[in-house]
Amino acid sequence: MDFSVFSACSVPIVTGDSQFCSQKAAIYSLNFTANPPQRIFKLVDQINPSIFCIHITNYKPALFFINPEEPDENNFDKLMETSEGFSLNSESELSFTTQLDTPDTAKYKYGVHLQTSDSFLRFPSPLTSSLCTDDNPAAFLVNQAVKCTRRINLEQCEEIEALSMAYYSSPKILRVPGLRAKAEIPITVHSILIQSLNKTLTQLEDTVMLNQTLVEAGHVKICTNVVLEVKYSLTYTSAGEITQAGLSLLLGTVSQAVVPLEQKFEIHFIQQNTKPVLLSGNPGYVVGLPLVAGFQPQKGSGIIQTMNRYGQFTVLRSTAEQDCLAVEGIRTPVLFGYDMQSGCKLRLPQAITCQLAVKKVKNLLKGQGFPDYVAPFGNSQAQDVLDWIPVHFITQASHMKDSCQLPVALFIEVKWTKYGSLLNPQAKIVNVTASLISSPFPETDSGNERTVLISTAVTFVDASAPAKAGFRARPTINARLPFNFFFPFV
């Protein structure tokens, strides 16, 4: 048969019974590289993917653990050749080696307890109830702010350590865990506030150590200099070392009327040689903070932003003189949630041309760096370009033909929505539109100049869909097996 007249096999594969897990399959193909072309036939075992099969293993040694061969004087040399060797270090040698290697690798990691010269830094917190638990350790890089109550006997307030200033300022934190002899970081008291019984606050100039004192004021006993609030501020390096430890305290006067006593504790970690990044929200925008905006110089690059967060998205600022030339370059930031409107009067000399006036007004309305993109959230990163919202710029002109169009107004509409949980919704910007309104160039009056009103408006529109009350339906199980699932057993 001349196979050169065929382009392919009409039946490339022939299989047997489809009810078997494993079946024979005949595969036909043509080899056009041979001279003359030939037909190729292969017979293979094929696993049926449409059938659920249970296979039985026939290799019995694989079902049991093999007992290891015990070394003796006869097989010791053979086992030495097959093994990777033996470790003859004693327990004392192993612990000594570990201690020598500790200084090179010791560092604090996230969540590790902060060690002190005697134990760990205590951070009182409520655990199973609202009562303070003093044995709770502070963890590295875990910022916390808690409140808890403490039941005290006012007459014994001088003997309670948790009420004294020294209990929180005397510990010395280890620079790195496990190295007591190398460096200990003392806790420095930065500020002390004194709160009286009528809630007035007084800041002390000196951060001297004050002890709680029981005082009798007439028939009432009060305890002064009791710790009410504790704020730790720890500075660390990128290598996991503690370099500084600060403490701010609020001391107050406690009477029998305020027992049980409520205390507040905070701890914050600040990385050394870094400046905090100001955000307009985390993640959603906060009303009154500036919009985060920028421009993309070329496709594929990140968003470029100015360092002045109040200068990223600005509009024309109004003044009492209402003179556009006087306010040129003076801008005001667009603040989230604040509708704004501003304007001025532009006086055009008789000799100025329309093209020159258009360029002048555009620079006045848009400013030097009008943004191309706006961040959807207040903490959006500049490298996440695909998440940013492009500013849609629209130009609207009159229908008069053969007339020069002069921009007179810029309207900015910002649509935002509530994003996330109903209990804590976050403001997210979903669309920004900037419309440039133009009108015909004014004709010359009898005077020597023309006056044009220039205006800018910013509007925030809540585009959130109303929340619908309801209950989630119970899940239904609709599982079906194929009719031949248990074949050939049933």
C-alpha positions in Angstrom: 0.0 0.0 0.0 1.3 3.5 -0.9 1.1 5.4 2.4 2.4 8.6 0.8 -1.1 9.5 -0.5 -2.4 9.7 3.1 -2.0 12.7 5.4 -2.9 11.0 8.7 -4.6 7.9 10.2 -8.4 8.3 10.4 -8.4 6.2 13.5 -5.2 7.0 15.5 -6.0 4.8 18.6 -8.1 1.7 19.2 -8.9 0.6 22.7 -10.5 -2.4 24.3 -13.3 -2.6 26.9 -13.7 0.7 28.6 -14.8 -0.9 31.9 -11.3 -2.1 32.8 -8.8 -0.1 34.8 -6.0 -1.1 32.5 -6.5 -1.9 28.9 -4.6 -2.5 25.7 -4.4 0.3 23.2 -3.3 0.2 19.6 -1.8 3.4 18.3 -1.4 4.1 14.6 0.6 6.8 13.0 2.5 7.6 9.8 6.3 8.1 9.4 6.8 10.5 6.5 10.5 10.8 7.0 11.0 7.2 5.8 11.4 6.5 2.1 8.8 5.3 1.2 6.5 6.5 4.0 5.5 3.8 6.5 2.7 3.1 8.9 3.8 2.7 12.6 1.9 0.4 14.9 2.3 0.4 18.7 0.6 -1.7 21.4 0.7 -0.1 24.9 -0.9 -0.6 28.3 -3.1 2.4 29.0 -4.7 3.4 32.4 -8.3 4.3 32.1 -8.9 7.7 33.7 -12.6 7.4 33.7 -12.7 4.5 36.2 -12.1 4.6 40.0 -9.8 1.7 40.6 -8.4 0.1 43.8 -5.1 -1.6 43.3 -3.7 -4.3 45.6 0.0 -4.4 46.2 1.7 -7.7 45.7 5.0 -6.8 47.2 4.8 -8.1 50.7 8.2 -6.8 52.1 6.9 -3.3 51.5 4.1 -3.8 54.0 6.5 -4.2 57.0 9.4 -2.4 58.5 12.7 -4.1 57.9 14.6 -4.9 61.1 18.0 -3.1 61.1 21.1 -5.2 61.2 22.7 -5.0 64.6 26.5 -4.4 64.4 28.8 -7.0 65.8 32.4 -8.0 65.4 31.7 -9.7 62.1 29.7 -7.1 60.2 31.1 -3.9 61.8 33.5 -3.1 58.9 30.8 -3.6 56.4 28.4 -1.3 58.2 31.2 1.4 58.5 31.6 1.4 54.7 27.8 1.8 54.0 27.2 4.5 56.7 28.2 8.2 56.7 30.3 7.8 59.8 29.7 8.3 63.6 29.6 11.3 65.9 31.6 10.7 69.1 31.0 14.1 70.7 29.9 13.9 74.3 27.1 15.9 75.7 29.4 18.4 77.4 31.4 18.9 74.2 28.1 19.5 72.3 26.8 22.1 74.8 30.2 23.9 74.9 30.3 24.1 71.1 26.7 25.5 71.0 27.7 28.2 73.5 30.7 29.3 71.4 28.5 29.5 68.3 25.7 31.5 70.1 27.3 35.0 69.9 27.6 34.9 66.1 23.9 34.0 65.5 22.1 35.4 68.5 19.4 38.0 67.6 15.8 38.8 68.3 13.3 37.4 65.9 9.6 38.3 65.6 7.6 37.1 68.5 10.6 36.2 70.7 10.3 37.2 74.3 12.4 40.2 75.3 15.0 39.1 77.8 16.2 41.1 80.8 19.2 40.6 83.1 17.1 38.4 85.5 14.2 37.0 83.4 12.0 38.8 80.7 10.4 42.2 80.2 6.9 41.9 81.8 4.0 43.4 80.0 0.8 43.1 82.1 -2.2 42.1 80.0 -5.7 40.6 80.5 -5.7 36.9 79.7 -8.7 34.9 80.8 -10.5 37.9 82.4 -10.1 41.7 82.6 -7.7 41.3 85.5 -4.0 42.2 84.9 -1.6 39.2 84.5 1.9 40.5 85.4 3.8 37.4 84.1 2.9 38.1 80.5 6.1 38.6 78.5 6.6 41.4 75.9 7.4 40.0 72.4 9.8 41.4 69.8 8.2 43.6 67.1 4.7 42.9 68.5 3.1 46.3 69.1 0.4 46.1 71.8 -2.0 48.4 73.6 -4.1 46.9 76.3 -6.2 47.8 79.3 -6.7 45.7 82.4 -8.0 46.1 86.0 -6.3 45.4 89.3 -8.0 44.7 92.6 -5.9 46.4 95.3 -6.2 47.0 99.0 -5.6 50.8 99.2 -4.0 50.6 102.7 -1.3 48.3 101.2 -0.7 50.3 98.0 2.9 51.0 99.1 3.7 47.3 99.1 2.3 46.5 95.6 5.1 46.4 93.0 2.8 46.7 90.0 1.8 50.2 91.2 5.4 51.5 91.5 7.4 53.4 89.0 10.5 51.3 89.7 8.7 48.1 88.7 8.6 49.2 85.0 11.8 51.4 84.8 14.4 49.2 86.7 14.6 46.2 84.3 17.6 46.1 81.9 16.9 44.6 78.5 19.5 42.4 76.9 20.7 43.8 73.5 20.5 40.3 72.0 19.0 37.2 73.7 21.3 35.0 75.8 24.2 37.5 76.1 24.0 39.0 79.6 27.7 39.9 79.9 28.0 41.8 76.6 25.4 44.6 76.8 22.4 45.5 78.8 20.1 48.3 77.7 18.7 50.4 80.6 15.1 51.8 80.3 15.2 55.6 80.2 12.3 57.5 81.6 11.4 60.2 79.0 8.4 61.8 80.6 6.2 61.7 83.7 2.7 63.0 83.8 0.9 63.5 87.1 -2.9 63.2 87.2 -4.9 64.6 90.1 -8.2 63.4 91.4 -10.1 65.9 89.2 -8.3 64.5 86.1 -6.0 67.5 85.6 -2.6 66.7 84.1 0.8 68.1 85.1 4.1 67.2 83.4 7.2 67.0 85.6 10.3 68.7 84.4 12.6 66.1 86.2 12.2 62.4 85.6 13.2 61.4 89.1 12.1 58.2 90.8 8.8 58.6 92.6 7.4 56.0 95.0 3.7 55.5 95.8 2.7 57.0 99.1 -0.4 56.4 101.3 -1.7 59.8 102.5 -4.6 60.6 104.9 -6.6 63.6 103.7 -9.0 64.2 106.5 -11.2 61.1 106.9 -10.2 59.8 103.4 -7.1 57.8 102.6 -5.5 58.3 99.1 -2.5 56.8 97.4 -0.3 59.1 95.3 2.1 58.4 92.5 0.3 55.3 91.4 1.2 54.1 87.9 -1.9 54.4 85.7 -0.4 54.2 82.2 2.9 52.7 80.9 4.2 53.3 77.4 7.4 51.5 76.2 9.2 52.7 73.1 12.0 50.3 71.9 14.5 51.0 69.1 15.9 48.1 67.2 18.3 47.5 64.3 17.8 45.4 61.2 20.1 42.8 62.7 17.6 42.1 65.5 19.3 44.1 68.3 17.7 46.4 70.9 19.6 49.7 71.0 17.4 52.0 73.1 14.5 51.6 75.5 12.3 54.5 76.5 9.4 54.8 79.0 6.6 57.3 79.5 4.5 57.1 82.6 1.2 58.5 83.8 1.1 58.6 87.6 -2.1 59.4 89.5 -3.8 59.6 92.8 -6.1 56.8 93.8 -8.9 56.8 96.4 -11.2 54.1 97.6 -13.8 55.3 95.1 -11.7 54.2 92.1 -10.9 50.7 93.3 -10.6 48.4 91.3 -8.0 50.3 89.4 -7.7 50.4 85.6 -4.3 50.5 84.0 -3.2 51.0 80.4 0.0 49.5 78.9 1.5 50.1 75.4 4.6 49.0 73.7 5.9 50.1 70.3 9.0 49.2 68.2 10.8 51.7 66.0 13.6 50.7 63.6 16.8 52.6 63.9 17.7 55.3 61.3 14.3 55.2 59.7 11.7 57.9 59.3 8.0 57.1 59.7 6.0 57.2 56.4 2.9 59.4 56.7 -0.2 57.8 55.2 -3.6 59.1 54.2 -5.2 56.0 55.6 -4.5 52.4 56.5 -5.9 51.1 54.3 -8.9 53.3 53.6 -8.8 57.0 53.2 -9.4 59.2 56.3 -11.6 62.3 55.9 -9.5 65.4 55.8 -6.2 63.8 54.7 -4.8 64.6 51.2 -5.3 62.3 48.2 -2.3 60.2 47.2 -1.5 60.8 43.6 1.3 60.8 41.0 2.2 60.3 37.4 3.8 57.5 35.3 6.6 58.9 33.1 6.6 55.9 30.8 4.8 52.6 30.4 6.1 49.9 32.7 7.6 52.2 35.3 6.3 52.9 38.8 4.3 55.9 40.0 6.3 59.0 40.6 5.2 61.1 43.6 6.4 64.3 45.1 7.8 64.2 48.6 5.2 66.8 49.7 2.1 64.7 50.4 0.0 67.9 50.4 1.2 68.8 46.9 0.4 65.6 45.0 -3.1 66.6 44.0 -3.9 70.4 44.2 -6.3 72.9 42.8 -6.4 76.6 42.4 -6.6 78.6 45.6 -8.9 81.6 46.1 -7.6 84.8 47.7 -9.3 88.0 48.8 -7.9 89.9 45.8 -9.5 87.5 43.3 -6.7 88.1 40.9 -5.6 85.0 38.9 -2.2 86.4 38.1 -1.5 87.1 41.8 -2.5 83.6 42.9 -0.6 81.8 40.1 1.5 79.0 41.7 -0.5 79.2 45.0 -2.3 75.9 45.3 -4.4 74.1 47.9 -4.5 70.3 48.4 -7.5 68.1 47.6 -8.6 66.6 50.9 -10.6 63.4 51.0 -14.3 63.9 51.7 -14.1 67.7 51.4 -16.0 69.3 48.5 -14.2 72.4 47.4 -14.8 75.4 45.1 -12.4 78.2 44.2 -12.0 80.9 41.6 -10.5 84.1 40.4 -10.7 86.8 37.8 -8.3 86.8 34.8 -7.8 90.2 33.1 -6.7 89.8 29.5 -5.0 92.7 27.8 -6.3 93.7 24.4 -3.1 92.7 22.6 -3.0 89.1 24.0 -3.9 86.3 21.5 -6.3 83.4 22.1 -3.6 80.7 21.9 -1.4 82.5 24.5 -4.4 82.9 26.8 -5.4 79.2 26.5 -1.9 78.1 27.5 -1.9 80.6 30.4 -5.3 79.4 31.7 -4.5 75.7 31.4 -1.3 76.2 33.5 -3.4 78.1 36.0 -6.1 75.4 36.3 -4.0 72.3 36.2 -0.8 73.6 37.9 2.7 72.4 37.2 2.2 68.6 37.9 -1.4 67.5 37.4 -1.5 63.8 38.3 -2.2 60.9 36.0 -3.1 58.4 38.7 -4.8 58.4 42.1 -4.2 55.7 44.8 -7.3 53.7 45.6 -6.3 53.4 49.3 -4.5 55.7 51.6 -1.6 53.3 52.0 -1.2 52.1 48.3 2.3 51.4 47.2 3.8 53.2 44.2 5.1 50.0 42.6 1.6 48.5 42.4 0.7 50.4 39.3 -2.2 48.2 38.3 -4.0 49.0 41.5 -4.0 52.8 41.0 -6.9 54.6 39.5 -6.2 56.6 36.2 -7.5 60.2 36.1 -9.9 60.5 33.2 -9.4 63.9 31.6 -12.3 65.2 29.5 -12.4 68.4 27.5 -15.8 70.0 26.9 -16.2 72.9 24.5 -19.0 74.9 23.0 -20.5 74.0 19.6 -19.5 77.2 17.9 -17.3 76.5 14.9 -14.3 78.5 13.8 -13.8 80.0 17.3 -11.0 79.8 19.7 -12.0 77.9 22.9 -10.7 79.3 26.2 -10.7 77.0 29.3 -12.7 78.7 32.1 -13.4 75.9 34.6 -12.0 72.6 35.9 -14.5 70.2 37.6 -13.0 67.2 39.4 -15.3 64.3 40.5 -14.0 61.7 42.8 -16.2 58.6 43.3 -15.5 56.4 46.3 -17.1 53.4 47.9 -17.1 51.6 51.3 -14.9 48.6 51.1 -14.6 45.6 53.4 -16.6 44.7 56.5 -19.8 46.5 57.5 -18.5 46.9 61.0 -15.3 48.7 59.8 -15.8 49.9 56.2 -12.8 51.4 54.5 -13.0 54.3 52.0 -11.7 53.3 48.5 -11.5 55.5 45.5 -13.0 53.8 42.4 -13.0 56.6 39.8 -11.6 60.1 39.2 -12.8 62.4 36.4 -11.4 65.8 35.5 -13.5 67.9 33.1 -12.1 71.0 31.5 -14.8 73.4 30.4 -14.1 75.8 27.6 -16.0 78.7 26.1 -15.5 81.0 23.1 -12.7 83.6 23.5 -14.4 86.9 24.6 -14.5 89.7 22.1 -12.8 93.0 22.8 -14.9 95.5 24.7 -14.6 99.3 24.5 -12.0 99.1 27.2 -8.4 98.0 26.9 -8.8 94.6 28.7 -11.2 91.7 29.1 -12.2 89.9 32.3 -12.7 86.2 32.4 -14.0 84.2 35.5 -11.9 81.1 36.2 -13.3 78.5 38.6 -12.4 75.1 40.0 -14.6 72.6 41.8 -14.0 69.3 43.5 -16.9 66.9 44.4 -16.8 63.6 46.3 -19.5 61.1 45.4 -20.3 58.1 47.5 -20.9 55.3 45.0 -21.4 52.6 47.7 -24.2 50.1 47.0 -26.7 50.0 49.9 -26.2 47.0 52.3 -28.8 44.3 52.0 -29.9 42.6 55.2 -30.3 38.9 55.1 -29.1 35.6 56.2 -26.8 33.2 54.4 -28.7 30.1 53.2 -27.7 26.8 54.6 -25.4 24.8 52.3 -27.0 21.9 50.5 -25.1 18.7 49.7 -25.8 17.5 46.2 -23.2 14.8 45.6 -23.8 12.0 43.1 -21.7 9.1 42.2 -21.5 7.7 38.7 -23.6 4.7 38.0 -20.6 2.4 37.5 -18.7 3.7 40.5 -18.5 0.3 42.2 -18.0 -1.8 39.0 -17.2 -4.7 38.9 -18.1 -5.3 42.6 -21.7 -4.4 42.2 
